[in-house]
Amino acid sequence: MTASAEFVNHNRRIDCEPGETLLRAGLRAGLSLPYECASGGCGSCRAQLLEGSVESLWPDATGLTDRDRRRGNRILMCQSVPTEDCRLKAPVLGEEPAAPEPVPRKMSAVLRRREMLTEDTALFVLGFDEPVDYLPGQFMLLESADGIRRAYSMAHPAGEIGSTDIEFIIRAKPGGAGSRWLFEHLASGDDLLVEGPYGRAYARHDSDRPVVSIAGGTGLAPVLAITDRVLSQGKCPQLDFYFGVRRGTDLVVIERLEKLAAMGARVTLSVQEPADDLTVPANMTVRPGLVIDAVAQDWDDLSGHDIYLAGPAGMVDAALRALLRERSALADRVFFDRFIA
């Protein structure tokens, strides 16, 4: 059924399409709504339901605390589909988006190819019926026929590998329902639903500041897309790219990193457990240890830089503390994508 939602803090009432979440409906209507993961894990899109009712796509979403649940009227906009007309109190985004953001929508896609890069990481190529617009660094929600929804970032700028194909670099999570679907059940030629794009940690078009890009694990995907776009624009005076992994065998898509180095980026690979026989192209540097330690060794003051950061939540949180507290990075010039397990 079609329902309307009144966002009292925004002085707007909007129509929600059948099955549409409040977050997607609000973004489609141009509301400045805060969110981060768009998949129920972070709690950034928490709101207060004042009237009406909603269906929760994930009743046990980790983005709601026990206190939220006791209050009874706290919801996550990204997981809430209105079942009748409703009123809600939702925060207003503190700043306007840095660029016109493509409106999230639901689309059909087909798995064109899945290529294993390591024992637990694969490159997925999805094909769409028409070109898909998104900003480098944004992500999509991939959805199975039985409602499993997982967020993954695009690994290249829009249109780079073909106008209707999109690549994702995805790591399997042991025991994860989403991983079982993607790695064991989804086959080439199978259809799936895709919703997006989402995300605000995208490449900025208004800056000519030097850039530091930092990726941990499969956080490589959005940082690759961002870095590729920044270098292609030709405004950045210097770009330093840091990629951190646990083992040398986790270093994937080296040819993409070689391309960045050829475009002028200084590429540093941080390997926590380097093997004696680890070799990489001559235009890259390898260091043992954590990726944020490599950044800290190279920079005393990052106040003049734009910083793009993506990876597991623990890694991103540790990096943010180090960058903001110890290396003078400016909070409004650090753009990060925290992967919620």
PyMOL commands that set and color helices and strands:
alter all, ss='L'
color gray80, all
select helices_A, chain A and resi 8-10+22-28+66-71+77-79+177-185+217-233+248-250+254-262+291-298+313-326+331-333
alter helices_A, ss='H'
color red, helices_A
select strands_A, chain A and resi 3-7+12-16+46-51+54-56+74-76+80-82+86-89+105-116+121-128+139-143+149-153+165-171+191-198+211-216+239-247+266-273+284-288+306-312+334-339
alter strands_A, ss='S'
color yellow, strands_A
deselect
rebuild
show_as cartoon
